[in-house]
Amino acid sequence: MISTLDIRIEKVGQSRISEMDFHHIEFARKYSDHMFIADYDGKEWKDFRIIPYGNIEVSPANPAIHYGQSIFEGLKAYKGENGQVLIFRPDKNYERMNKSAERMMMPQLPRELFIDAMHELINLDRDWVPDVAGTSLYIRPFMFATDEFIGVRPSDTYRYMIITCPVGAYYPKPVKVKIEEHFTRAVKGGTGYAKTAGNYAASLYPAWLAQQQGYDQLIWTDGQQHRYIEEAGTMNLMFMIDDTLITAPTGDTILAGVTRDSVLTLARDWGVKVEERPLEVQELLAAIKEGRLQEAFGTGTAATIAHIEAIGYRDEQYNLDLGERHFSDKVLETLDAIRTGKAEDKYGWNYIV
Ligand SMILES: Cc1ncc(COP(=O)(O)O)c(C=O)c1O
């Protein structure tokens, strides 16, 4: 027990881990034995418990279901040397969770509730952290409203939970992305920077339309003019043009990715020129046509780095034949080595369980 929290622990009678084949993990289908739950009664967080993973009951008048007062995070734990478990940058997710909570009128989480509860849960289910190369344990913390009241106002009561699931080796297949000029993911003053349920629900239909045209994901553009590149469905976007790494600045329309921050940190450390600035669609297209685009990729917890092989714009598809991807391949290799404890963690990114 490391925690200063008073957590009641009820262990499973029989672990389900024997059902797992860590060499063939089906993404997000099997969840680890235990889950963490805390409840907010309108004044304070209480009743901390780790119990066997399973269904929960909610009122049919639950405001998270009706009005989407619901936020979440996503991060990963890796198996290191000697069975050590390393969680990658949980403090960044903690900060982002509380930013989301503020925007959605939900209570702040104390740091020990986020970090220590995660520690206890991962420690208990440490056998679920796979050690096959490229695999990891996905951690999903989330909070939702729990009042029994159908009315558009902030709930008084909330539940915070953590569930986890092993995820397989991600073989980054290059993606085809389409520049979206009609639909909008986020607008200035909106909720784009928050990791809240509705942002994702609203993206499903435009993404489905693009998938009908053979694309994997959308490149969202700014909601006012559709002139500047923002981000993709679950990734921030980066482009190497004329030896400069360019990515959109994180304002209120973009999710400030932890992977984004990690990649920019490495780039700056390696002496790569970095520009966090609005990138015009036309500037990107000109760079493609003039052979000045050297690398194009998305960054996110799921894939770390997802190479982009084609960009759709209006009726054109630009196939990117970029050859060697020196920078992004080096980033992927470096992050992998740090997260699994094989390289020195000079930025202090690993939280050890
Ligand atoms: C909309 C969006 N952008 C970017 C990201 C990448 O963020 P991170 O690197 O923290 O996973 C995600 C994934 O969480 C996302 O949902």
The ligand as an SDF file (V2000), in Angstrom:
LIG
                    3D

 16 16  0  0  0  0  0  0  0  0999 V2000
   -8.6230   14.8000  -30.3190 C   0  0  0  0  0  0  0  0  0  0  0  0
   -7.3080   14.2420  -29.9060 C   0  0  0  0  0  0  0  0  0  0  0  0
   -6.1800   14.8770  -30.2940 N   0  0  0  0  0  0  0  0  0  0  0  0
   -4.9560   14.4380  -29.9430 C   0  0  0  0  0  0  0  0  0  0  0  0
   -4.8060   13.3080  -29.1610 C   0  0  0  0  0  0  0  0  0  0  0  0
   -3.4310   12.8480  -28.7500 C   0  0  0  0  0  0  0  0  0  0  0  0
   -3.2370   13.0690  -27.3860 O   0  0  0  0  0  0  0  0  0  0  0  0
   -2.2300   12.1710  -26.5350 P   0  0  0  0  0  0  0  0  0  0  0  0
   -0.9030   12.2930  -27.1980 O   0  0  0  0  0  0  0  0  0  0  0  0
   -2.2590   12.7590  -25.1640 O   0  0  0  0  0  0  0  0  0  0  0  0
   -2.7480   10.7750  -26.5930 O   0  0  0  0  0  0  0  0  0  0  0  0
   -5.9490   12.6000  -28.7510 C   0  0  0  0  0  0  0  0  0  0  0  0
   -5.8170   11.3740  -27.9370 C   0  0  0  0  0  0  0  0  0  0  0  0
   -5.9220   11.4180  -26.7540 O   0  0  0  0  0  0  0  0  0  0  0  0
   -7.2310   13.0880  -29.1080 C   0  0  0  0  0  0  0  0  0  0  0  0
   -8.3410   12.4500  -28.7180 O   0  0  0  0  0  0  0  0  0  0  0  0
  1  2  1  0
  2  3  1  0
  2 15  2  0
  3  4  2  0
  4  5  1  0
  5  6  1  0
  5 12  2  0
  6  7  1  0
  7  8  1  0
  8  9  2  0
  8 10  1  0
  8 11  1  0
 12 13  1  0
 12 15  1  0
 13 14  2  0
 15 16  1  0
M  END
$$$$
